[in-house]
Amino acid sequence: MLRTQLCDLLRIDVPIIQAAVAPFTSAELVAAVSNAGGLGSFATALRPAEDVRRQLARIKELTDHPFAVNFTLTTFDEESFQIALDAKPRVISLALGDPGALVERAHQAGSLVVHQVHTARQAREAAARGVDAIIAQGTEAGGFTLALIPQVVDAVRPIPVIAAGGIFDGRGLAAAVVLGAQGANIGTRFLASAEASCGDTWKQAILTLESEDAVKVDVWTDIFPSPPPGAYATSPRAMRTPFIDEWQQRREDAHREAERLQDEVMGAARAGRLLEYVPFTGQTAGAIHEILPAAEIVRRLATEAEAALTQGAGAAV
Ligand SMILES: Cc1cc2nc3c(=O)[nH]c(=O)nc-3n(C[C@H](O)[C@H](O)[C@H](O)COP(=O)(O)O)c2cc1C
């Protein structure tokens, strides 16, 4: 079984992290991945604090294995953060901004901090904050880039780096390891799992997509023009909807009507109707052809990665 030092750090068997895919990380998904030897991540974004409390209690009923509780800095909620610290998860994972003082608070509560970045500069800054591992996400995501991973690995050595974006099978995990990463953070593949709570329509839609159907939603930065201080500038990738098609063509109007559109999108997300607006999905959708139980995804990723590493070594003549 493929193991890296990240496994020892996180106390997991295989270096596979089920990425936080808010708000669809059911307790069942997180526990299934952790019970299968990977690290399940529970995404707190878009959930009320009381729900976070309930779901964390449910995860603890379903698994004794380590798991992560994830926060995005753009939707950060203090009450939920305190609830997460009290639950003492093995990992607090953070994304979309400068982790700042949250690192120290998580460490004091006994959790490790895994932080997601998009550039080598952000990685160096996060390393200086004292994070324990770094997820480097390229632009294919909901995006693993060949260029980014080795740069981040070199920038923050000896802090372990986890590759994210564009990984859907063991070949991607093997490639990440060859580039110097110690594991993979995988989102869209787990969104199309039996346990993810995004609903059958979304899962079935992923099965029909080609990679080019998961488009960069640049208008996102017009609709959300004022991110909180320290936030990272990113635009998400999503499958096309009439909403995206319309507003991508009308970016100036979107900027002008930002407040109304924010309310519309966030309201829909909280009401479980994100699929009609901005269904975040990575380019790996083009390679996902069946909905599998999360444990089976973990098992296949680990077995295929080993085979790919052996095959890669054998390809050299
Ligand atoms: C629907 C969806 C929701 C996401 N929500 C979050 C989130 O709440 N927190 C976070 O750190 N990342 C979030 N991400 C990014 C993932 O954690 C992960 O980095 C990304 O999906 C990896 O790329 P992949 O989808 O190509 O595997 C989300 C991604 C998707 C597709």
The ligand as a MOL file (V3000), in Angstrom:
LIG
                    3D

  0  0  0     0  0            999 V3000
M  V30 BEGIN CTAB
M  V30 COUNTS 31 33 0 0 0
M  V30 BEGIN ATOM
M  V30 1 C -18.4870 21.7340 -4.9150 0
M  V30 2 C -17.1620 22.1250 -4.3640 0
M  V30 3 C -17.1170 22.7940 -3.1530 0
M  V30 4 C -15.8880 23.1340 -2.5680 0
M  V30 5 N -15.8760 23.7080 -1.3200 0
M  V30 6 C -14.6870 23.8800 -0.6770 0
M  V30 7 C -14.6470 24.2840 0.6940 0
M  V30 8 O -15.6370 24.5170 1.3320 0
M  V30 9 N -13.4190 24.4020 1.2760 0
M  V30 10 C -12.2420 24.1420 0.5970 0
M  V30 11 O -11.1600 24.2460 1.2070 0
M  V30 12 N -12.2540 23.7800 -0.6970 0
M  V30 13 C -13.4530 23.6140 -1.3390 0
M  V30 14 N -13.4670 23.1520 -2.6380 0
M  V30 15 C -12.1690 22.8120 -3.2880 0
M  V30 16 C -11.8090 21.3710 -2.9090 0
M  V30 17 O -11.5280 21.2800 -1.5320 0
M  V30 18 C -10.5800 20.8120 -3.6760 0
M  V30 19 O -9.4180 21.6210 -3.4460 0
M  V30 20 C -10.8370 20.7140 -5.1600 0
M  V30 21 O -12.1070 20.1920 -5.3970 0
M  V30 22 C -9.7600 19.7970 -5.7660 0
M  V30 23 O -9.9150 19.7170 -7.1590 0
M  V30 24 P -10.6940 18.5240 -7.9170 0
M  V30 25 O -12.1350 18.8290 -7.7460 0
M  V30 26 O -10.2080 18.6680 -9.3280 0
M  V30 27 O -10.2830 17.2220 -7.2490 0
M  V30 28 C -14.6790 22.8360 -3.2540 0
M  V30 29 C -14.7210 22.1850 -4.5100 0
M  V30 30 C -15.9390 21.8260 -5.0690 0
M  V30 31 C -15.9400 21.0840 -6.3940 0
M  V30 END ATOM
M  V30 BEGIN BOND
M  V30 1 1 1 2
M  V30 2 1 2 3
M  V30 3 2 2 30
M  V30 4 2 3 4
M  V30 5 1 4 5
M  V30 6 1 4 28
M  V30 7 2 5 6
M  V30 8 1 6 7
M  V30 9 1 6 13
M  V30 10 2 7 8
M  V30 11 1 7 9
M  V30 12 1 9 10
M  V30 13 2 10 11
M  V30 14 1 10 12
M  V30 15 2 12 13
M  V30 16 1 13 14
M  V30 17 1 14 15
M  V30 18 1 14 28
M  V30 19 1 15 16
M  V30 20 1 16 17
M  V30 21 1 16 18
M  V30 22 1 18 19
M  V30 23 1 18 20
M  V30 24 1 20 21
M  V30 25 1 20 22
M  V30 26 1 22 23
M  V30 27 1 23 24
M  V30 28 2 24 25
M  V30 29 1 24 26
M  V30 30 1 24 27
M  V30 31 2 28 29
M  V30 32 1 29 30
M  V30 33 1 30 31
M  V30 END BOND
M  V30 END CTAB
M  END
